[in-house]
Amino acid sequence: NAGVTQTPKFQVLKTGQSMTLQCAQDMNHNSMYWYRQDPGMGLRLIYYSASEGTTDKGEVPNGYNVSRLNKREFSLRLESAAPSQTSVYFCASSAPNYEQYFGPGTRLTVT
Amino acid sequence: AQSVTQLGSHVSVSEGALVLLRCNYSSSVPPYLFWYVQYPNQGLQLLLKYTSAATLVKGINGFEAEFKKSETSFHLTKPSAHMSDAAEYFCAVSVHGSGNTGKLIFGQGTTLQVKP
């Protein structure tokens, strides 16, 4: 039982490049989330998916797109990376009682 | 709308001293409340949760928190700090609305430093 897995763990991009962050969970959870974490700002929700086939914007969606590929997988795409997107990205899934389980994170640097 | 405020971005205690991390929330409906811990270069791990049962909640690693509705607080405590408790701690409140999205709103975090 791996819980929530994320790939890659580290990534360096140049401004304007694109990339996709992958996330998968094996807990049969309906809801999944993408957050970014920046110093002093806590976790900010980028996008979420309450169930397979649905996605919704969170607090900071600009510059990102998501795909809920199936119940297990939820990917985050940066179409044209900007230095302001340098951050640590966390994927999470939640049980029906709102308890969220987090992946180990992806450290992204955009130069 | 729901919100959460953590008082103090940085707390420093001596090993063996009481740990008190403060969290106040705002919610128009009975909330679910959570404390998560993040060790360096890791993801967030659940410490404890309040989901409308007992108001005093016990979690892992000797931590506990008390839900006080009259004070809209959910402060995290531990009687005796250990060096391994040094980490960042996040308080979170559930977002209730149309449908069960499972969304949480997180506080800005409190970094706990434990001095020998």
gemmi code that builds the backbone of each chain (N, CA, C; Angstrom):
import gemmi

chains = {
    "A": [
        ("ASN", (0.852, -1.194, 0.000), (0.000, 0.000, 0.000), (0.883, 1.236, 0.000)),
        ("ALA", (1.055, 1.890, -1.174), (2.005, 2.991, -1.286), (1.392, 4.319, -0.850)),
        ("GLY", (0.065, 4.422, -0.758), (-0.558, 5.700, -0.395), (-0.614, 6.612, -1.606)),
        ("VAL", (-0.007, 7.800, -1.489), (0.027, 8.778, -2.571), (1.456, 8.892, -3.086)),
        ("THR", (1.630, 8.682, -4.367), (2.949, 8.788, -4.969), (2.982, 9.931, -5.975)),
        ("GLN", (4.128, 10.577, -6.083), (4.312, 11.700, -7.000), (5.615, 11.529, -7.769)),
        ("THR", (5.570, 11.909, -9.037), (6.791, 11.959, -9.830), (6.779, 13.211, -10.684)),
        ("PRO", (7.943, 13.833, -10.926), (9.247, 13.513, -10.343), (9.375, 14.106, -8.939)),
        ("LYS", (10.470, 13.865, -8.279), (10.731, 14.461, -6.968), (11.383, 15.834, -7.104)),
        ("PHE", (12.163, 15.994, -8.123), (12.836, 17.269, -8.375), (12.756, 17.570, -9.872)),
        ("GLN", (12.680, 18.859, -10.207), (12.670, 19.247, -11.605), (13.170, 20.679, -11.728)),
        ("VAL", (14.011, 20.906, -12.734), (14.442, 22.263, -13.067), (13.989, 22.541, -14.488)),
        ("LEU", (13.286, 23.642, -14.670), (12.787, 24.043, -15.981), (13.314, 25.429, -16.334)),
        ("LYS", (13.393, 25.677, -17.627), (13.649, 27.047, -18.075), (12.308, 27.719, -18.337)),
        ("THR", (12.285, 29.024, -18.198), (11.059, 29.783, -18.469), (10.520, 29.430, -19.853)),
        ("GLY", (9.216, 29.131, -19.881), (8.566, 28.804, -21.136), (8.447, 27.310, -21.415)),
        ("GLN", (9.212, 26.511, -20.716), (9.110, 25.066, -20.914), (7.831, 24.543, -20.264)),
        ("SER", (7.426, 23.359, -20.695), (6.231, 22.741, -20.126), (6.614, 21.439, -19.433)),
        ("MET", (5.755, 21.026, -18.514), (5.955, 19.741, -17.867), (4.666, 19.290, -17.189)),
        ("THR", (4.603, 18.005, -16.908), (3.453, 17.423, -16.219), (3.936, 16.728, -14.956)),
        ("LEU", (3.295, 17.055, -13.841), (3.548, 16.384, -12.576), (2.496, 15.281, -12.429)),
        ("GLN", (2.990, 14.091, -12.082), (2.102, 12.945, -11.987), (1.795, 12.621, -10.527)),
        ("CYS", (0.591, 12.169, -10.278), (0.169, 11.782, -8.932), (-0.739, 10.563, -9.039)),
        ("ALA", (-0.551, 9.615, -8.135), (-1.430, 8.452, -8.093), (-1.675, 8.048, -6.644)),
        ("GLN", (-2.890, 7.538, -6.378), (-3.223, 7.046, -5.037), (-3.861, 5.668, -5.162)),
        ("ASP", (-3.604, 4.856, -4.150), (-4.112, 3.474, -4.173), (-5.088, 3.223, -3.030)),
        ("MET", (-5.750, 4.277, -2.537), (-6.662, 4.151, -1.405), (-8.126, 4.219, -1.825)),
        ("ASN", (-8.367, 4.228, -3.107), (-9.724, 4.255, -3.639), (-10.493, 5.513, -3.225)),
        ("HIS", (-9.756, 6.617, -3.052), (-10.403, 7.876, -2.675), (-11.028, 8.552, -3.887)),
        ("ASN", (-12.163, 9.191, -3.656), (-12.816, 9.921, -4.747), (-12.140, 11.255, -5.030)),
        ("SER", (-11.744, 11.964, -3.950), (-11.242, 13.331, -4.109), (-9.725, 13.383, -4.115)),
        ("MET", (-9.209, 14.230, -5.013), (-7.765, 14.449, -5.094), (-7.500, 15.923, -5.270)),
        ("TYR", (-6.268, 16.369, -4.897), (-5.937, 17.784, -4.822), (-4.495, 18.034, -5.252)),
        ("TRP", (-4.280, 19.226, -5.776), (-2.926, 19.722, -6.004), (-2.750, 21.029, -5.231)),
        ("TYR", (-1.664, 21.084, -4.444), (-1.313, 22.272, -3.674), (0.076, 22.734, -4.078)),
        ("ARG", (0.324, 23.999, -3.821), (1.683, 24.495, -3.850), (2.023, 25.060, -2.481)),
        ("GLN", (3.282, 24.895, -2.090), (3.734, 25.383, -0.792), (4.889, 26.343, -0.990)),
        ("ASP", (4.711, 27.543, -0.508), (5.738, 28.573, -0.572), (6.009, 29.071, 0.847)),
        ("PRO", (7.235, 29.483, 1.120), (7.590, 29.906, 2.489), (6.644, 30.972, 3.034)),
        ("GLY", (6.130, 30.731, 4.233), (5.271, 31.701, 4.902), (3.850, 31.779, 4.385)),
        ("MET", (3.497, 30.940, 3.418), (2.169, 31.038, 2.817), (1.339, 29.770, 2.997)),
        ("GLY", (1.855, 28.809, 3.740), (1.105, 27.579, 3.957), (0.912, 26.818, 2.663)),
        ("LEU", (-0.163, 26.072, 2.588), (-0.509, 25.328, 1.380), (-1.656, 26.044, 0.683)),
        ("ARG", (-1.503, 26.257, -0.593), (-2.555, 26.896, -1.363), (-3.045, 25.915, -2.423)),
        ("LEU", (-4.362, 25.800, -2.499), (-4.980, 24.831, -3.394), (-4.952, 25.348, -4.827)),
        ("ILE", (-4.432, 24.528, -5.733), (-4.356, 24.920, -7.143), (-5.609, 24.435, -7.874)),
        ("TYR", (-5.833, 23.136, -7.841), (-7.003, 22.499, -8.441), (-7.374, 21.305, -7.577)),
        ("TYR", (-8.626, 20.901, -7.707), (-9.043, 19.680, -7.065), (-10.013, 18.930, -7.954)),
        ("SER", (-10.195, 17.654, -7.595), (-11.128, 16.798, -8.319), (-11.940, 16.041, -7.285)),
        ("ALA", (-13.222, 16.346, -7.203), (-14.076, 15.720, -6.186), (-14.441, 14.290, -6.566)),
        ("SER", (-14.346, 13.975, -7.832), (-14.640, 12.606, -8.274), (-14.061, 12.427, -9.669)),
        ("GLU", (-13.974, 11.190, -10.073), (-13.458, 10.886, -11.405), (-14.297, 11.620, -12.442)),
        ("GLY", (-13.632, 12.308, -13.353), (-14.342, 13.009, -14.408), (-14.662, 14.456, -14.115)),
        ("THR", (-14.361, 14.934, -12.896), (-14.637, 16.339, -12.562), (-13.380, 16.996, -12.021)),
        ("THR", (-13.192, 18.266, -12.388), (-12.107, 19.057, -11.831), (-12.615, 20.474, -11.587)),
        ("ASP", (-12.043, 21.126, -10.585), (-12.444, 22.495, -10.259), (-11.247, 23.307, -9.824)),
        ("LYS", (-11.341, 24.621, -10.050), (-10.257, 25.515, -9.667), (-10.229, 25.714, -8.166)),
        ("GLY", (-9.020, 25.873, -7.677), (-8.822, 26.216, -6.284), (-8.489, 27.680, -6.137)),
        ("GLU", (-7.623, 27.986, -5.209), (-7.274, 29.363, -4.885), (-6.335, 29.996, -5.909)),
        ("VAL", (-5.402, 29.215, -6.472), (-4.371, 29.764, -7.354), (-4.237, 28.949, -8.633)),
        ("PRO", (-5.255, 28.914, -9.504), (-5.214, 28.030, -10.677), (-4.477, 28.579, -11.904)),
        ("ASN", (-4.215, 29.896, -11.931), (-3.663, 30.490, -13.150), (-2.294, 29.905, -13.498)),
        ("GLY", (-2.154, 29.498, -14.744), (-0.899, 28.947, -15.226), (-0.823, 27.438, -15.142)),
        ("TYR", (-1.896, 26.821, -14.666), (-1.921, 25.369, -14.486), (-3.149, 24.763, -15.159)),
        ("ASN", (-3.014, 23.489, -15.540), (-4.142, 22.681, -15.970), (-4.036, 21.317, -15.315)),
        ("VAL", (-5.168, 20.641, -15.190), (-5.151, 19.323, -14.559), (-5.951, 18.337, -15.396)),
        ("SER", (-5.664, 17.066, -15.134), (-6.428, 15.978, -15.750), (-6.653, 14.897, -14.713)),
        ("ARG", (-7.927, 14.516, -14.541), (-8.214, 13.357, -13.690), (-8.345, 12.182, -14.647)),
        ("LEU", (-7.266, 11.459, -14.799), (-7.197, 10.420, -15.821), (-8.103, 9.244, -15.505)),
        ("ASN", (-8.208, 8.899, -14.255), (-9.063, 7.832, -13.754), (-9.164, 8.043, -12.249)),
        ("LYS", (-9.735, 7.113, -11.531), (-9.911, 7.340, -10.099), (-8.568, 7.425, -9.381)),
        ("ARG", (-7.552, 6.758, -9.862), (-6.261, 6.715, -9.193), (-5.368, 7.915, -9.498)),
        ("GLU", (-5.460, 8.464, -10.692), (-4.438, 9.393, -11.155), (-4.961, 10.804, -11.409)),
        ("PHE", (-4.139, 11.778, -10.999), (-4.518, 13.186, -11.130), (-3.244, 13.954, -11.465)),
        ("SER", (-3.151, 14.472, -12.679), (-1.910, 15.111, -13.111), (-2.072, 16.621, -13.170)),
        ("LEU", (-0.942, 17.313, -12.996), (-0.892, 18.778, -13.030), (0.068, 19.194, -14.129)),
        ("ARG", (-0.385, 20.068, -15.020), (0.450, 20.472, -16.142), (0.734, 21.966, -16.098)),
        ("LEU", (1.999, 22.287, -16.324), (2.423, 23.672, -16.516), (2.718, 23.832, -17.995)),
        ("GLU", (1.932, 24.615, -18.690), (2.080, 24.740, -20.143), (3.279, 25.599, -20.524)),
        ("SER", (3.502, 26.682, -19.789), (4.604, 27.595, -20.074), (5.120, 28.103, -18.731)),
        ("ALA", (6.121, 27.408, -18.212), (6.569, 27.673, -16.854), (7.130, 29.090, -16.690)),
        ("ALA", (6.871, 29.668, -15.523), (7.366, 30.996, -15.167), (8.111, 30.910, -13.832)),
        ("PRO", (9.065, 31.802, -13.592), (9.790, 31.775, -12.304), (8.868, 31.820, -11.083)),
        ("SER", (7.699, 32.464, -11.216), (6.754, 32.533, -10.096), (6.168, 31.171, -9.742)),
        ("GLN", (6.376, 30.188, -10.600), (5.882, 28.843, -10.323), (6.930, 27.974, -9.638)),
        ("THR", (8.067, 28.549, -9.322), (9.045, 27.852, -8.477), (8.412, 27.612, -7.119)),
        ("SER", (8.326, 26.344, -6.715), (7.590, 26.021, -5.504), (7.762, 24.533, -5.208)),
        ("VAL", (7.169, 24.106, -4.118), (7.048, 22.681, -3.831), (5.585, 22.313, -4.053)),
        ("TYR", (5.361, 21.285, -4.836), (3.996, 20.890, -5.195), (3.642, 19.575, -4.498)),
        ("PHE", (2.477, 19.582, -3.870), (1.990, 18.391, -3.180), (0.662, 17.947, -3.782)),
        ("CYS", (0.564, 16.652, -3.956), (-0.694, 16.025, -4.318), (-1.268, 15.367, -3.067)),
        ("ALA", (-2.575, 15.332, -2.960), (-3.226, 14.696, -1.818), (-4.516, 14.038, -2.284)),
        ("SER", (-4.959, 13.067, -1.503), (-6.284, 12.493, -1.721), (-6.993, 12.456, -0.379)),
        ("SER", (-8.319, 12.395, -0.395), (-9.010, 12.439, 0.884), (-10.049, 11.344, 1.030)),
        ("ALA", (-10.139, 10.903, 2.266), (-11.181, 9.978, 2.680), (-12.482, 10.765, 2.868)),
        ("PRO", (-13.631, 10.090, 2.987), (-14.914, 10.799, 3.126), (-14.992, 11.713, 4.347)),
        ("ASN", (-14.166, 11.493, 5.378), (-14.224, 12.342, 6.577), (-13.279, 13.536, 6.493)),
        ("TYR", (-12.884, 13.910, 5.285), (-12.025, 15.071, 5.041), (-10.557, 14.841, 5.378)),
        ("GLU", (-10.188, 13.678, 5.897), (-8.783, 13.431, 6.223), (-7.995, 13.284, 4.930)),
        ("GLN", (-6.994, 14.140, 4.748), (-6.215, 14.122, 3.518), (-4.886, 13.427, 3.726)),
        ("TYR", (-4.478, 12.712, 2.687), (-3.214, 11.995, 2.671), (-2.335, 12.615, 1.594)),
        ("PHE", (-1.094, 12.908, 1.953), (-0.221, 13.659, 1.072), (0.886, 12.813, 0.471)),
        ("GLY", (1.274, 13.180, -0.744), (2.459, 12.618, -1.355), (3.704, 13.295, -0.836)),
        ("PRO", (4.875, 12.845, -1.275), (6.144, 13.380, -0.766), (6.551, 14.719, -1.359)),
        ("GLY", (5.865, 15.145, -2.424), (6.157, 16.454, -2.993), (7.094, 16.425, -4.185)),
        ("THR", (6.965, 17.482, -5.008), (7.864, 17.720, -6.139), (8.449, 19.111, -5.977)),
        ("ARG", (9.768, 19.192, -5.968), (10.443, 20.488, -5.857), (10.763, 20.991, -7.254)),
        ("LEU", (10.106, 22.065, -7.647), (10.240, 22.610, -8.987), (10.942, 23.956, -8.931)),
        ("THR", (11.967, 24.091, -9.747), (12.658, 25.368, -9.904), (12.546, 25.793, -11.356)),
        ("VAL", (12.093, 27.027, -11.563), (11.985, 27.589, -12.911), (12.973, 28.738, -13.022)),
        ("THR", (13.911, 28.629, -13.955), (14.960, 29.649, -14.092), (14.706, 30.558, -15.288)),
    ],
    "B": [
        ("ALA", (-18.183, 31.217, 5.108), (-16.874, 30.794, 4.596), (-15.992, 30.368, 5.773)),
        ("GLN", (-15.085, 29.474, 5.488), (-14.198, 28.981, 6.529), (-12.821, 29.629, 6.414)),
        ("SER", (-12.157, 29.760, 7.548), (-10.780, 30.263, 7.553), (-10.081, 29.727, 8.784)),
        ("VAL", (-8.756, 29.802, 8.775), (-7.985, 29.334, 9.917), (-6.777, 30.236, 10.098)),
        ("THR", (-6.487, 30.556, 11.340), (-5.359, 31.422, 11.676), (-4.477, 30.731, 12.697)),
        ("GLN", (-3.206, 30.641, 12.381), (-2.244, 30.115, 13.343), (-1.461, 31.293, 13.920)),
        ("LEU", (-1.487, 31.394, 15.213), (-0.844, 32.512, 15.893), (0.610, 32.183, 16.174)),
        ("GLY", (1.500, 32.933, 15.534), (2.931, 32.681, 15.710), (3.464, 31.826, 14.588)),
        ("SER", (4.306, 32.388, 13.758), (4.883, 31.612, 12.658), (6.075, 30.786, 13.137)),
        ("HIS", (6.598, 31.156, 14.312), (7.772, 30.460, 14.833), (7.649, 30.383, 16.347)),
        ("VAL", (7.768, 29.166, 16.884), (7.723, 28.938, 18.326), (8.977, 28.178, 18.724)),
        ("SER", (9.623, 28.632, 19.778), (10.836, 27.988, 20.264), (10.639, 27.549, 21.704)),
        ("VAL", (10.945, 26.291, 22.010), (10.831, 25.770, 23.376), (12.091, 24.989, 23.701)),
        ("SER", (12.311, 24.791, 24.965), (13.413, 23.942, 25.405), (12.954, 22.496, 25.470)),
        ("GLU", (13.867, 21.584, 25.277), (13.533, 20.170, 25.396), (12.958, 19.904, 26.780)),
        ("GLY", (11.830, 19.195, 26.828), (11.163, 18.904, 28.082), (10.091, 19.910, 28.469)),
        ("ALA", (10.052, 21.038, 27.802), (9.066, 22.071, 28.112), (7.743, 21.787, 27.393)),
        ("LEU", (6.702, 22.481, 27.852), (5.378, 22.370, 27.230), (5.394, 22.975, 25.830)),
        ("VAL", (4.744, 22.274, 24.920), (4.545, 22.804, 23.579), (3.099, 23.271, 23.462)),
        ("LEU", (2.900, 24.507, 22.994), (1.569, 25.038, 22.744), (1.599, 25.755, 21.408)),
        ("LEU", (0.858, 25.221, 20.439), (0.733, 25.858, 19.130), (-0.733, 26.247, 18.962)),
        ("ARG", (-0.936, 27.518, 18.610), (-2.290, 28.059, 18.627), (-2.933, 28.066, 17.241)),
        ("CYS", (-4.240, 27.735, 17.242), (-5.012, 27.730, 16.006), (-6.416, 28.215, 16.310)),
        ("ASN", (-6.864, 29.217, 15.580), (-8.246, 29.680, 15.660), (-8.885, 29.529, 14.288)),
        ("TYR", (-10.154, 29.198, 14.292), (-10.835, 28.941, 13.035), (-12.107, 29.768, 12.942)),
        ("SER", (-12.606, 29.867, 11.751), (-13.896, 30.485, 11.496), (-14.672, 29.542, 10.597)),
        ("SER", (-15.892, 29.224, 11.022), (-16.727, 28.340, 10.212), (-18.189, 28.584, 10.560)),
        ("SER", (-19.019, 28.652, 9.551), (-20.448, 28.883, 9.763), (-21.193, 27.590, 10.059)),
        ("VAL", (-20.516, 26.471, 9.925), (-21.113, 25.170, 10.222), (-20.134, 24.412, 11.115)),
        ("PRO", (-20.610, 23.401, 11.831), (-19.691, 22.620, 12.661), (-18.540, 22.088, 11.827)),
        ("PRO", (-17.317, 22.427, 12.222), (-16.176, 22.064, 11.375), (-15.565, 20.727, 11.739)),
        ("TYR", (-14.796, 20.207, 10.805), (-13.816, 19.187, 11.120), (-12.476, 19.928, 11.188)),
        ("LEU", (-11.641, 19.571, 12.145), (-10.373, 20.275, 12.329), (-9.227, 19.278, 12.381)),
        ("PHE", (-8.102, 19.701, 11.856), (-6.959, 18.804, 11.719), (-5.670, 19.530, 12.099)),
        ("TRP", (-4.730, 18.773, 12.618), (-3.340, 19.210, 12.731), (-2.480, 18.231, 11.944)),
        ("TYR", (-1.623, 18.834, 11.098), (-0.664, 18.061, 10.328), (0.746, 18.501, 10.719)),
        ("VAL", (1.697, 17.584, 10.576), (3.100, 17.894, 10.822), (3.893, 17.633, 9.543)),
        ("GLN", (4.863, 18.509, 9.304), (5.738, 18.340, 8.141), (7.186, 18.389, 8.594)),
        ("TYR", (7.869, 17.290, 8.456), (9.302, 17.244, 8.743), (10.054, 17.725, 7.504)),
        ("PRO", (11.279, 18.182, 7.671), (12.016, 18.746, 6.541), (12.041, 17.824, 5.326)),
        ("ASN", (11.739, 18.419, 4.191), (11.797, 17.726, 2.897), (10.846, 16.534, 2.811)),
        ("GLN", (9.744, 16.599, 3.546), (8.747, 15.537, 3.483), (7.362, 16.121, 3.228)),
        ("GLY", (6.417, 15.231, 2.973), (5.032, 15.650, 2.845), (4.396, 15.830, 4.212)),
        ("LEU", (3.113, 16.176, 4.222), (2.394, 16.393, 5.475), (1.845, 15.076, 6.009)),
        ("GLN", (1.888, 14.953, 7.322), (1.431, 13.740, 7.998), (0.392, 14.130, 9.037)),
        ("LEU", (-0.703, 13.407, 9.096), (-1.757, 13.734, 10.049), (-1.307, 13.461, 11.472)),
        ("LEU", (-1.470, 14.476, 12.346), (-1.190, 14.308, 13.770), (-2.443, 13.891, 14.522)),
        ("LEU", (-3.528, 14.628, 14.281), (-4.787, 14.330, 14.946), (-5.919, 15.054, 14.235)),
        ("LYS", (-7.162, 14.650, 14.581), (-8.314, 15.260, 13.919), (-9.482, 15.329, 14.885)),
        ("TYR", (-10.309, 16.342, 14.704), (-11.570, 16.490, 15.427), (-12.691, 16.398, 14.405)),
        ("THR", (-13.593, 15.437, 14.639), (-14.704, 15.269, 13.701), (-16.024, 15.166, 14.453)),
        ("SER", (-16.195, 16.014, 15.460), (-17.432, 16.207, 16.218), (-17.715, 15.138, 17.254)),
        ("ALA", (-16.736, 14.377, 17.631), (-16.910, 13.422, 18.736), (-16.346, 14.094, 19.999)),
        ("ALA", (-15.427, 13.448, 20.690), (-14.850, 14.020, 21.910), (-14.108, 15.315, 21.605)),
        ("THR", (-14.248, 16.304, 22.488), (-13.608, 17.605, 22.241), (-12.111, 17.574, 22.516)),
        ("LEU", (-11.654, 16.651, 23.352), (-10.214, 16.489, 23.574), (-9.737, 15.329, 22.704)),
        ("VAL", (-8.866, 15.657, 21.786), (-8.442, 14.672, 20.811), (-6.971, 14.328, 21.041)),
        ("LYS", (-6.682, 13.057, 21.081), (-5.294, 12.618, 21.238), (-4.765, 12.134, 19.894)),
        ("GLY", (-3.507, 12.479, 19.616), (-2.915, 12.094, 18.359), (-1.648, 11.287, 18.552)),
        ("ILE", (-0.849, 11.278, 17.508), (0.393, 10.520, 17.562), (1.473, 11.325, 18.263)),
        ("ASN", (2.502, 10.634, 18.692), (3.690, 11.256, 19.289), (3.390, 12.094, 20.523)),
        ("GLY", (2.330, 11.776, 21.254), (2.027, 12.455, 22.513), (1.322, 13.791, 22.380)),
        ("PHE", (0.936, 14.179, 21.196), (0.225, 15.440, 20.982), (-1.269, 15.284, 21.255)),
        ("GLU", (-1.881, 16.359, 21.675), (-3.319, 16.404, 21.812), (-3.815, 17.815, 21.532)),
        ("ALA", (-5.104, 17.919, 21.252), (-5.709, 19.224, 20.978), (-7.117, 19.222, 21.536)),
        ("GLU", (-7.569, 20.389, 21.942), (-8.903, 20.529, 22.495), (-9.732, 21.464, 21.641)),
        ("PHE", (-10.896, 20.995, 21.223), (-11.831, 21.813, 20.464), (-12.649, 22.655, 21.442)),
        ("LYS", (-12.560, 23.977, 21.311), (-13.333, 24.887, 22.157), (-14.199, 25.754, 21.251)),
        ("LYS", (-15.468, 25.390, 21.197), (-16.378, 26.092, 20.303), (-16.543, 27.546, 20.703)),
        ("SER", (-16.627, 27.812, 21.996), (-16.862, 29.186, 22.467), (-15.691, 30.105, 22.117)),
        ("GLU", (-14.511, 29.540, 21.994), (-13.317, 30.332, 21.671), (-12.901, 30.145, 20.206)),
        ("THR", (-13.620, 29.350, 19.475), (-13.279, 28.962, 18.082), (-11.794, 28.640, 17.977)),
        ("SER", (-11.354, 27.767, 18.894), (-9.928, 27.419, 18.921), (-9.739, 25.914, 18.870)),
        ("PHE", (-8.543, 25.541, 18.451), (-8.156, 24.131, 18.374), (-6.640, 24.095, 18.569)),
        ("HIS", (-6.193, 24.450, 19.746), (-4.764, 24.552, 20.039), (-4.141, 23.177, 20.242)),
        ("LEU", (-2.914, 23.052, 19.784), (-2.166, 21.792, 19.862), (-1.198, 21.860, 21.033)),
        ("THR", (-1.157, 20.811, 21.843), (-0.259, 20.798, 22.991), (0.469, 19.466, 23.100)),
        ("LYS", (1.606, 19.537, 23.793), (2.355, 18.344, 24.173), (3.056, 18.676, 25.479)),
        ("PRO", (2.911, 17.846, 26.490), (3.442, 18.198, 27.811), (4.958, 18.396, 27.854)),
        ("SER", (5.686, 17.612, 27.058), (7.141, 17.638, 27.154), (7.751, 17.515, 25.757)),
        ("ALA", (8.392, 18.577, 25.303), (8.949, 18.589, 23.947), (10.173, 17.687, 23.835)),
        ("HIS", (10.257, 17.058, 22.680), (11.422, 16.234, 22.350), (12.091, 16.833, 21.132)),
        ("MET", (13.385, 16.614, 21.012), (14.119, 17.174, 19.878), (13.502, 16.765, 18.552)),
        ("SER", (12.957, 15.559, 18.503), (12.370, 15.057, 17.261), (11.062, 15.750, 16.892)),
        ("ASP", (10.536, 16.597, 17.782), (9.300, 17.337, 17.485), (9.555, 18.560, 16.612)),
        ("ALA", (10.799, 18.906, 16.405), (11.123, 20.067, 15.568), (10.630, 19.830, 14.150)),
        ("ALA", (9.719, 20.682, 13.706), (9.061, 20.496, 12.410), (8.158, 21.693, 12.173)),
        ("GLU", (7.451, 21.670, 11.051), (6.425, 22.679, 10.801), (5.064, 22.041, 11.004)),
        ("TYR", (4.169, 22.789, 11.641), (2.855, 22.282, 12.001), (1.775, 23.134, 11.341)),
        ("PHE", (0.797, 22.443, 10.764), (-0.288, 23.120, 10.068), (-1.632, 22.734, 10.680)),
        ("CYS", (-2.445, 23.740, 10.916), (-3.828, 23.546, 11.321), (-4.698, 23.671, 10.077)),
        ("ALA", (-5.768, 22.887, 9.991), (-6.641, 22.938, 8.822), (-8.086, 22.771, 9.239)),
        ("VAL", (-8.986, 23.425, 8.491), (-10.422, 23.343, 8.749), (-11.118, 22.868, 7.482)),
        ("SER", (-12.168, 22.082, 7.660), (-12.902, 21.552, 6.513), (-13.741, 22.640, 5.849)),
        ("VAL", (-13.899, 22.512, 4.554), (-14.719, 23.426, 3.776), (-16.008, 22.712, 3.428)),
        ("HIS", (-17.108, 23.217, 3.958), (-18.390, 22.598, 3.713), (-19.175, 23.449, 2.737)),
        ("GLY", (-19.723, 22.792, 1.745), (-20.518, 23.527, 0.765), (-21.337, 22.530, -0.026)),
        ("SER", (-21.576, 22.836, -1.264), (-22.357, 21.923, -2.088), (-21.518, 20.699, -2.441)),
        ("GLY", (-21.991, 19.559, -2.048), (-21.254, 18.335, -2.315), (-20.135, 18.128, -1.317)),
        ("ASN", (-19.695, 16.926, -1.189), (-18.597, 16.620, -0.277), (-17.303, 16.571, -1.083)),
        ("THR", (-16.631, 17.724, -1.170), (-15.395, 17.784, -1.939), (-14.184, 17.390, -1.106)),
        ("GLY", (-14.351, 17.351, 0.223), (-13.232, 17.012, 1.079), (-12.193, 18.098, 1.220)),
        ("LYS", (-12.501, 19.303, 0.748), (-11.511, 20.373, 0.770), (-11.180, 20.826, 2.181)),
        ("LEU", (-9.924, 21.191, 2.371), (-9.449, 21.772, 3.618), (-8.832, 23.135, 3.332)),
        ("ILE", (-8.928, 24.017, 4.314), (-8.174, 25.274, 4.269), (-7.095, 25.176, 5.331)),
        ("PHE", (-5.869, 25.470, 4.930), (-4.723, 25.337, 5.831), (-4.284, 26.695, 6.365)),
        ("GLY", (-3.836, 26.685, 7.615), (-3.175, 27.859, 8.155), (-1.802, 28.015, 7.536)),
        ("GLN", (-1.134, 29.112, 7.897), (0.145, 29.420, 7.276), (1.304, 28.643, 7.873)),
        ("GLY", (1.032, 27.895, 8.919), (2.068, 27.046, 9.488), (2.810, 27.692, 10.643)),
        ("THR", (3.241, 26.854, 11.577), (4.080, 27.289, 12.702), (5.292, 26.381, 12.759)),
        ("THR", (6.461, 26.989, 12.709), (7.693, 26.221, 12.817), (8.056, 26.073, 14.287)),
        ("LEU", (8.182, 24.839, 14.728), (8.549, 24.559, 16.114), (10.045, 24.246, 16.184)),
        ("GLN", (10.741, 25.033, 16.970), (12.157, 24.788, 17.242), (12.282, 24.247, 18.657)),
        ("VAL", (13.051, 23.194, 18.842), (13.277, 22.621, 20.165), (14.758, 22.743, 20.489)),
        ("LYS", (15.041, 23.456, 21.575), (16.431, 23.703, 21.959), (16.866, 22.709, 23.021)),
        ("PRO", (18.101, 22.231, 22.918), (18.567, 21.253, 23.916), (18.759, 21.894, 25.282)),
    ],
}
model = gemmi.Model(1)
for chain_id, residues in chains.items():
    chain = gemmi.Chain(chain_id)
    for i, (resn, *xyz) in enumerate(residues, 1):
        res = gemmi.Residue()
        res.name, res.seqid = resn, gemmi.SeqId(i, " ")
        for name, pos in zip(("N", "CA", "C"), xyz):
            atom = gemmi.Atom()
            atom.name, atom.element = name, gemmi.Element(name[0])
            atom.pos, atom.b_iso = gemmi.Position(*pos), 0.0
            res.add_atom(atom)
        chain.add_residue(res)
    model.add_chain(chain)
structure = gemmi.Structure()
structure.add_model(model)
structure.setup_entities()
